Amino acid sequence: MTRRPRQLHFNVHVSTGGNHEASWRHPRTAPVRLSSLAFHKMIADIAERGKLDAVFYGDTPALSDNVTYRPVEQLDPIALHGALSAVTHTIGLAATVSTTFNEPFSVARKIASLDQLSGGRIGWNIVTTSNEAVALNYGLDGIAAHRDRYRRAEDFVQAVKKLWDSWDADAIIDDRANDIYADAGRIHEIFHEGEFFKVRGPLNVPRSPQGRPVLIQAGSSETGMAFAARHAEVVFTAQRTLEDGQQFYAGFRRRVIENRRDPDRVRIVVGLSPIIGGTEAEAKNLAAEFDELIAPEYGLRQLRGFTGVDLSNYPLDAPLPADAFPENETVETHRSRTALVATLVQRENLTLRQLLQRMAGARGHQTMIGTPEQVAERIEEWFSNGAADGFNFMPAYLPGGLTDFVDGVVPILQRRGLFRRDYEGATLRDHYDLGAPQ
């Protein structure tokens, strides 16, 4: 395979009215209509105009108890991406679907169907889901242990990959003269029998236009990274300093090699949520306006959801003690995010109010405040110094935060030869320059 010169990759991470938790209240934010296709099409159109790789949505199939404080409704990701595939042209669509509350055949079929209908533009963001409310919605008494969710995910993904591969690329003959539509010998039963699932196959959807939908994974716990090193082609991670990013990047590529995979066929993208202004002063003023709108009650609930730790009894303006968070091995929910928050508190000696402000911007992902040039400098620094292949861009508010990036930052990176001026292929695998699935 002939590889293109290394260039940046960008997804836009769509979260309610913006990734800053108070952005929906700010006058610069468009009215948030999360149940409207027009709202999501508007975001996708801006991202496609900027030639970004994909639109990226998370998903939790339960109503957040923070609905009092912020728009939190979520459309089913399969339905949403099916609709978006019909009203967009080239941009990739990354759908989050859990391995904990689904069956392999159903997921394989739905995502393969989306990939066919979109012309090969679908990625599957694999999650194991650690939300107790979701478990109750599916008739369970509680969430499974962290290790057990990943054991199930391993079996699940193996079965899905086999189902996607159950049709050879040339299985459809379409020979009308000889009355042969497909060569049944090129369509295979998979006879998968694992720890959790038994699936005969084959799939009743032909092979993907891109060979196989792109596999995305966002867990940065030890178990999550081991899982991603076996399967993921795009890894979404939260890293706050250049040194942390470099360590993760190098360490993860080593894991990929240990699993006998080509690390150059894996993309590591870091969460980044900047607030951009024409001048640094303008950006700082806008950030201050967002922070003024923060509801501490919301932030405390978010932290409790991420970490399982209730910090509501701590004073807002006193430094948090070092033992405010549990040992990471005992955490059964968002283990990597809990470790990130605990490290942030210890490293910077944050008060509870300061922590809530840091988390409000992007829930622990990297944030910054500055001009388009300053944001471009940060991106180039990470890309050129072995800390990232690209970024999950997390607009603080919508649509303006995304427009600022597309019209302000992207042209700078294009002039420097770091990012494409146009799409060079039609599929998501083309956008990421991943080549055919191994």
C-alpha positions in Angstrom: 0.0 0.0 0.0 1.3 3.5 -0.9 1.0 5.8 2.1 0.4 9.5 1.9 2.7 11.9 3.7 1.7 12.0 7.4 -1.0 14.6 8.0 -3.2 15.6 10.9 -6.6 14.0 11.5 -9.6 15.7 13.1 -13.0 14.6 14.4 -15.5 17.0 15.8 -16.9 15.7 19.1 -20.6 16.8 19.3 -21.9 17.2 22.9 -25.2 19.0 23.4 -24.9 22.7 22.7 -21.1 22.5 23.1 -18.5 20.8 25.2 -18.5 23.5 27.9 -21.2 22.5 30.3 -22.7 26.0 30.5 -22.4 26.9 26.8 -26.1 26.2 26.1 -26.9 29.3 28.2 -24.6 31.7 26.4 -26.1 34.0 23.7 -23.4 32.9 21.1 -24.8 29.4 21.2 -27.5 28.5 18.8 -30.8 27.2 20.3 -30.0 23.6 21.2 -32.4 21.2 19.3 -30.8 17.8 20.0 -33.8 16.0 18.6 -33.7 17.9 15.3 -31.9 16.6 12.2 -31.4 20.1 11.1 -29.3 20.9 14.2 -27.0 17.9 13.6 -26.8 18.5 9.8 -25.7 22.1 10.5 -22.8 20.8 12.6 -21.9 18.1 10.1 -22.0 20.6 7.2 -19.5 22.9 8.9 -17.2 20.0 9.7 -17.4 18.7 6.1 -16.6 22.2 4.8 -13.4 22.1 7.0 -12.6 18.6 5.5 -12.5 17.0 9.0 -12.3 13.2 9.2 -15.5 12.5 11.1 -18.4 13.7 13.2 -18.1 11.9 16.6 -21.0 11.2 19.0 -20.9 9.6 22.4 -23.9 7.7 23.7 -25.4 6.7 27.1 -28.7 5.0 26.8 -30.2 6.5 29.9 -31.5 10.0 30.8 -28.9 11.9 32.8 -30.1 13.2 36.2 -28.5 16.5 35.1 -31.4 17.2 32.8 -32.3 20.1 35.1 -29.1 21.9 34.3 -28.3 21.1 30.7 -29.7 19.6 27.5 -28.9 16.0 27.7 -31.3 14.1 25.5 -29.7 11.7 23.0 -31.0 10.2 19.8 -30.3 6.6 19.1 -26.9 6.6 17.4 -27.8 4.2 14.6 -30.9 6.2 13.7 -29.0 9.5 13.9 -26.1 8.4 11.8 -28.5 6.8 9.2 -30.2 10.2 8.8 -26.9 12.0 8.7 -25.5 9.7 6.0 -28.4 10.8 3.7 -27.7 14.5 4.1 -23.9 14.6 4.1 -21.5 13.7 1.3 -18.0 12.7 2.3 -17.4 13.2 6.1 -17.1 10.2 8.3 -19.7 9.3 10.9 -18.5 7.7 14.2 -21.3 5.9 16.1 -21.0 4.9 19.7 -22.5 1.5 20.5 -22.0 -0.5 23.7 -20.9 -4.1 23.9 -22.4 -4.5 27.4 -26.1 -4.0 26.4 -26.3 -5.4 22.9 -25.7 -8.6 20.9 -22.9 -9.1 18.3 -25.1 -10.1 15.4 -27.4 -7.1 15.9 -24.5 -4.6 16.1 -22.6 -6.1 13.2 -25.7 -6.0 11.0 -26.7 -2.4 12.0 -23.3 -0.9 11.5 -22.7 -2.9 8.3 -26.0 -1.6 7.0 -25.0 2.0 7.9 -21.7 1.5 6.1 -23.4 0.3 3.0 -25.9 3.1 3.0 -23.2 5.8 3.6 -20.8 4.5 1.0 -18.2 3.3 3.6 -18.1 6.3 5.9 -18.9 4.6 9.3 -16.8 4.0 12.3 -17.8 2.1 15.5 -16.8 3.7 18.8 -16.6 0.7 21.0 -17.6 1.3 24.6 -18.3 -1.0 27.6 -20.7 1.4 29.4 -20.3 1.9 33.2 -23.5 3.8 34.0 -25.7 2.3 36.7 -28.8 3.9 35.2 -28.2 2.1 31.9 -28.0 -1.2 33.7 -31.4 -0.6 35.3 -32.9 0.3 32.0 -31.8 -3.1 30.7 -33.3 -5.1 33.6 -30.1 -5.6 35.6 -29.5 -4.8 39.2 -26.1 -3.1 38.6 -23.2 -2.7 36.4 -20.7 -5.5 35.9 -17.1 -5.1 37.1 -14.6 -3.3 34.9 -12.6 -6.4 34.1 -15.8 -8.4 33.3 -17.1 -5.7 30.9 -13.9 -5.9 28.9 -14.0 -9.7 28.9 -17.4 -9.5 27.3 -16.2 -6.7 24.9 -13.3 -8.9 23.7 -15.7 -11.8 22.8 -18.2 -9.4 21.3 -15.7 -7.6 19.0 -14.2 -10.9 17.9 -17.6 -12.1 16.8 -18.5 -8.8 15.0 -15.3 -8.8 13.1 -15.9 -12.4 11.9 -19.4 -11.5 10.8 -18.1 -8.5 8.9 -15.6 -10.8 7.2 -18.1 -13.5 6.5 -18.6 -12.2 2.9 -15.7 -12.1 0.6 -15.3 -8.9 -1.4 -16.2 -10.7 -4.6 -19.0 -12.8 -3.3 -21.7 -11.0 -5.4 -21.4 -12.2 -9.0 -24.5 -10.6 -10.5 -24.4 -13.0 -13.5 -27.9 -12.6 -14.9 -27.3 -14.7 -18.0 -26.3 -17.8 -15.9 -28.8 -17.1 -13.1 -26.1 -16.6 -10.4 -26.4 -13.7 -8.1 -23.8 -14.6 -5.5 -21.2 -17.3 -5.0 -22.3 -19.1 -1.9 -18.8 -20.5 -1.5 -17.6 -17.0 -0.9 -20.0 -16.4 2.0 -19.0 -18.2 5.2 -20.6 -19.4 8.4 -18.3 -18.2 11.2 -19.2 -20.7 14.0 -18.0 -18.3 16.7 -18.1 -19.8 20.2 -16.6 -17.6 22.9 -16.9 -17.0 26.6 -20.1 -15.0 26.3 -21.5 -15.5 22.7 -22.3 -18.2 20.3 -22.9 -17.0 16.7 -23.2 -19.1 13.6 -23.4 -16.5 10.9 -22.9 -15.5 8.2 -24.1 -11.9 8.2 -27.0 -11.0 5.8 -25.3 -7.8 4.7 -22.4 -7.9 2.1 -18.9 -6.9 2.9 -18.3 -3.2 3.7 -17.4 -0.8 0.9 -14.3 0.0 3.0 -13.5 -3.6 3.8 -14.7 -3.2 7.4 -16.0 -0.2 9.3 -13.3 1.6 11.3 -12.9 0.5 14.9 -12.6 3.3 17.4 -11.9 3.0 21.2 -11.6 5.5 23.9 -10.6 3.7 27.1 -7.2 4.7 28.6 -7.3 2.4 31.6 -4.8 -0.5 31.6 -7.5 -2.9 30.6 -8.9 -0.5 28.0 -5.5 0.1 26.4 -4.8 -3.6 26.2 -8.1 -4.1 24.5 -7.5 -1.2 22.1 -4.1 -2.5 21.2 -5.7 -5.7 20.0 -8.5 -4.1 18.0 -8.7 -0.3 17.7 -7.7 1.6 14.5 -8.4 5.0 16.1 -7.8 5.6 19.8 -9.4 8.6 21.5 -7.5 9.7 24.6 -7.4 12.4 27.2 -3.9 13.8 27.7 -3.3 17.2 29.3 0.5 17.8 28.9 2.8 17.3 26.0 4.9 14.9 28.1 1.9 12.8 29.1 0.9 12.7 25.4 4.3 11.6 24.3 4.4 8.8 26.9 0.9 7.6 25.9 1.7 7.8 22.2 5.0 5.8 22.4 3.6 3.3 25.0 0.5 2.6 23.0 2.4 2.1 19.7 4.6 -0.4 21.6 1.5 -2.3 22.7 0.2 -2.4 19.1 3.5 -3.9 18.0 3.4 -6.5 20.8 0.0 -7.6 19.3 1.6 -8.1 15.9 -0.2 -5.1 14.4 1.3 -2.3 12.3 1.3 0.9 14.5 1.3 3.0 11.4 -2.3 1.7 10.8 -3.5 3.1 14.1 -4.4 6.8 14.7 -4.1 8.3 18.2 -6.3 11.4 18.6 -6.3 13.6 21.7 -9.3 15.5 23.1 -8.9 19.3 22.7 -11.4 21.9 23.6 -10.1 25.4 22.9 -12.0 28.7 23.3 -10.9 30.8 20.3 -10.9 34.6 19.9 -9.6 37.1 17.4 -7.2 38.2 20.2 -6.1 36.4 23.3 -8.0 39.0 25.4 -11.2 38.3 23.5 -10.8 34.5 24.0 -10.2 35.1 27.8 -13.2 37.2 28.1 -15.4 34.6 26.4 -14.0 31.9 28.6 -14.8 34.0 31.7 -18.3 34.5 30.5 -18.8 30.7 30.1 -17.4 30.1 33.6 -19.7 32.7 35.1 -22.6 30.5 33.9 -21.4 27.3 35.6 -23.8 25.6 38.0 -21.7 23.9 40.7 -24.5 21.4 41.4 -24.2 20.2 37.8 -20.4 19.9 38.0 -20.6 17.9 41.3 -23.0 15.5 39.8 -20.8 15.1 36.7 -17.8 14.3 38.9 -19.8 11.8 41.0 -20.9 10.1 37.8 -17.3 9.9 36.4 -15.6 8.9 39.7 -18.2 7.6 42.0 -16.9 10.2 44.6 -19.3 12.7 46.2 -17.3 15.9 46.7 -20.4 18.0 47.7 -19.2 18.2 51.4 -15.9 19.8 50.5 -15.7 23.7 50.6 -15.7 25.2 47.1 -12.7 27.4 47.7 -10.3 25.2 49.7 -7.8 22.8 48.1 -9.0 19.3 47.8 -7.1 16.8 49.9 -4.9 14.2 48.2 -7.1 11.3 49.5 -10.3 12.7 48.0 -10.2 10.1 45.3 -10.0 6.3 45.7 -7.1 4.1 44.6 -7.5 3.6 40.8 -7.7 -0.2 41.0 -10.9 0.0 43.0 -12.7 2.2 40.5 -15.3 0.3 38.5 -16.8 3.1 36.4 -14.6 5.5 34.3 -11.3 4.3 35.6 -9.0 6.3 33.3 -11.0 9.5 33.7 -10.9 9.1 37.5 -7.2 8.7 37.4 -6.9 11.8 35.2 -9.0 13.9 37.6 -7.1 12.8 40.7 -3.7 13.5 39.0 -4.9 16.9 37.9 -6.0 17.8 41.5 -2.7 16.6 43.0 -0.5 18.2 40.3 -2.0 21.6 40.5 -3.3 21.7 44.1 -6.8 22.7 42.9 -9.7 23.9 44.9 -13.1 22.2 44.3 -14.3 25.3 42.4 -11.2 25.3 40.2 -11.6 21.6 39.5 -15.3 22.2 38.5 -14.1 24.9 36.1 -11.5 22.7 34.6 -14.0 19.9 34.1 -16.7 22.2 32.8 -14.7 22.8 29.6 -14.3 19.2 28.4 -14.7 16.8 31.3 -10.9 16.5 31.9 -9.7 16.7 28.3 -7.2 19.3 27.2 -8.5 22.9 27.1 -6.9 26.1 26.0 -7.8 29.8 25.5 -6.2 31.7 22.6 -6.2 32.9 19.0 -6.3 30.7 15.9 -2.5 31.0 15.6 -2.0 29.9 19.2 -4.3 26.9 18.8 -2.5 25.9 15.5 0.8 26.1 17.3 -0.4 23.8 20.1 -1.7 21.3 17.5 1.5 21.4 15.5 3.7 21.0 18.6 1.9 17.8 19.6 1.8 16.4 16.1 5.4 17.1 15.4 6.7 15.9 18.7 5.2 12.4 18.8 2.2 13.1 21.1 -0.7 12.8 18.7 -1.8 11.9 15.1 -4.7 14.3 15.4 -7.3 15.6 17.7 -10.9 15.0 18.7 -11.9 18.7 18.4 -14.4 19.4 21.2 -16.1 22.8 20.4 -16.8 24.8 23.6 -20.0 26.0 22.0 -22.0 25.4 18.8 -21.9 26.3 16.0 -19.5 29.2 16.7 -16.7 27.2 18.3 -16.6 24.8 15.4 -16.8 27.7 12.8 -13.9 29.4 14.6 -11.8 26.3 14.2 -12.8 25.5 10.6 -12.4 29.1 9.4 -9.5 30.2 11.6 -7.3 27.3 12.6 -7.7 24.9 9.7 -6.4 27.3 7.0 -3.3 27.9 9.1 -2.6 24.2 9.3 -3.3 23.8 5.5 -0.8 26.6 4.7 1.8 24.7 6.8 1.1 21.5 4.9 -0.1 19.7 8.0 -3.8 19.1 6.9 -5.6 18.3 3.7 -7.2 20.9 1.5 -9.7 18.4 0.2 -10.7 14.8 0.8 -8.5 12.3 -0.9 -11.0 9.4 -0.8 -14.6 8.6 -0.3 -14.5 6.4 2.8 -13.7 7.0 6.5 -10.8 4.5 6.1 -9.5 6.8 3.3 -9.7 9.9 5.5 -7.7 8.3 8.2 -5.3 6.8 5.6 -5.6 3.4 7.3 -5.6 1.2 4.2 -7.5 -2.1 3.9 -8.3 -3.8 7.2 -5.6 -6.2 8.4 
